[in-house]
């Protein structure tokens, strides 16, 4: 019990109500001290509720309302005695009949005094019983607040009325249905997941509201005041109550810290507060761990907590529906269908034959999911059975895992034809998956503190399985035409599903998660009936699951050597097919906003080119001369009707071999036609079109102009101003000092290709800037998005020599921010370096860009020059990051 400073010591005379302010401030400091010294959050919250009662009772008497027949009620969170530092103080003044003028004046005085005190954020309603009936009938929020109401002062006879009114205006069923509808809507506003990167700890799934929901529905029916009273009524077990109370205390503590940090009623656990609150829970930086390790550990605890709350919310409310509401419906008759000696179907849901099924027959723990995944007519699992199942899941141990019958059952679930994703989610939710594969249990709730991975590792893994599963459904085939047909050809889908389960299972352990996961996968496969060859294939997929996306996004896949090296790593079509399906599903399950038609086109291009190399034989080196001749022939076929071969040849003679190796025949024809039509016009030529057959939302911009030192820097600065994000750049200097540049851009607004006016604006801006070659347009100052300010990314610069091209490859990794490319372009320009091509990849908050450069005379930098430039570039990036974040 907490003893706080008595209010009356502060109020020397009856008139001095301003003293309440000072008293409240002093008591808040006292409560904070209690909390800092280890007093439980429950005691602190209750004490705060009591001091508010004390203040309101004083003000009620001070306004002479104690001499009326009115009642003062605490409602909402205050009614539940759950008050955090900046919670609203919701009160209701209730009257049996209409309120007299005299009483209205007294109420006015009371309300004014509340505002005068200034330390309260009151939410006040004044109602008669008749008003309450009308409002409760039409407004679920009012009905809910009345259930929580508690008389603080005034007419004792009114105490029972609020709940009585709700019983009169709502039946068990109407109230339950309305509250469940409200919960569905609330969850949908938070993406129906517990694992948002910046969760709302009050309203998101697994938050405080989900705990309140159990209380509201149970209190309405059982007419109890505390959730604890439900234990005696058999609605909730001691164990479940313990889990709920521990979860609630944890959420209250977070909320307490949020209020204190922000000095307001804040419920969103934003990046801005995560590090500081993690430290308050004792998660601090460790020497051998990443700087974000404390946040990741704290958030892991939060997500696991939210998952437990969600599960209990679902289970207890379903139990209430099945045991209280449905049996009382007028036309209800229970339908029972026997399945076997372990299970029956009750009203379409699975139920155990008796409560000892799981302890007497442990294989039933997996059998229930096998039935769920193989019989589409089953709509779920009965709540009572779920409660037994979650307890039984805790008993899964090594003996259980080593049992061949259980291993066969687990693989039968993985191979089931229906609802694999939903079944796996249920297995995770009720504790079976994490106990059957302990390494999976380790990644539950594990998040990565970045904007790239927007789900926890376990949620991401199951979404990956869902995406793979979708490749066999016609409605998704139109979005993923190539990968869908590849997936449907796979001989063994269980191989790719297991690779999905293990691909990230070793995250958070330190070391290379791909290698560690591959070792786990081999062990698992060998005990689950796979041949050595199949087990090795699963492990290879786990070990190489990033290979394809890294090659497609960071290497120049128009270079035949890059493709051939990749194809050799694949070795055969089987490995390529499995990896392609896994990669596309993986990127889509990491962050759906990252998957655009440009990324899709890169993957598809790499897949089809590697397939051609594998089919024509891996051992053969690329015949560049033949490749160039073939490309020229195909391009000239598109041009012969408009131009003579002599005219075409004249343009082509100015271009080096590299151009014909890297550009497609279609692009070469597009460029050549435009250059010939442009003639001797000295003005820069700028064209745009949809990126060839692959990517609908990517736009190709082609620029043909006299070569100039700041060409790249100027172009990207203009594109940035025009809200276009560069994904890819290829810069080829013709022999007569003309430059042919192709940029692939994504349009932030998505209107470029269908808005002729906007196209014209972009083209004119580029023409104007490129005509004034001596003027660099400079950077546009833009605000840094809030979320980016919290990421501490180590800037890295690597410069190596590409022997074949005789160019330096400059790789940078840094925090992405507005105008980054234009800044980097300016640095290359100042160093007198020419950019020949660039690969731009933005992954969440991280930019990973690659540039191929030479000095002005076309030769690469030597080792010393490269080292000096790398140091200068890194120092410029450090300075830019410092400006962005302001705290490094």
Secondary structure, DSSP 8 states (H G I E B T S, - for coil): ------GGGT-SSTT-TTHHHHHHHHHHHHHHHHHHTT--HHHHHHHHHHHHHHHHHHHHHHTTGGGSS-EEEE-HHHHTT---TT--EEEEEEESS---HHHHHHHHHHHHHHHHH-S--EEEEEEEHHHHHHHHHH-HHHHHHHHT-EEEEE-GGGTTHHHHHHHHH--HHHHHHHHHHHHHHHHHTTTT-S--TT-BTTTSTTSHHHHHHHHHHHHHHH--SSTTHHHHTTSS-HHHHHHHHHHHHHHHHHHHHHHHHHTS---B--HHHHHHHHHHTT----TTS-TTHHHHHHHHHHHHHHHHHHHHHHHHHHHHIIIIIGGGSTT----EEE-SSSEEEETTEEEESSTTHHHH-TTHHHHHHHHHHH-TT--EE-HHHHHHHHHHHTT--HHHHH-HHHHHHHHHHHT-SS-HHHHHHHHHHTTHHHHHSHHHHHHTT---SSSS--S-HHHHHHHHHHHHHHTTSHHHHTTSHHHHHHHHH-S-HHHHHHHHHHTTTTTTSSS-HHHHHHHHHHHHHHHTT--HHHHHHHHHHHHTTTHHHHHHHHS-TTSHHHHHHHHHHH-SHHHHHHHHHHHHHHHHHH-GGG--HHHHHHHHHHHHHHHHHHHH-TT----HHHHHHHHHHHHHHHHTTTS-HHHHHHHHHTS-HHHHHHS-HHHHHHHHHHHHHHTT--S-EEEEEE-STT-TTEEEEEEEEE--TTHHHHHHHHHHHTTEEEEEEEEEE-TTSEEEEEEEEEESSS-GGG-HHHHHHHHHHHHHHHH-TT-----------GGGGG-----EEEEEEETTTTEEEEEEEEE--TTHHHHHHHHHHHTTEEEEEEEEEEETTEEEEEEEEEETTS----HHHHHHHHHHHHHHHHHHHHHHHS--
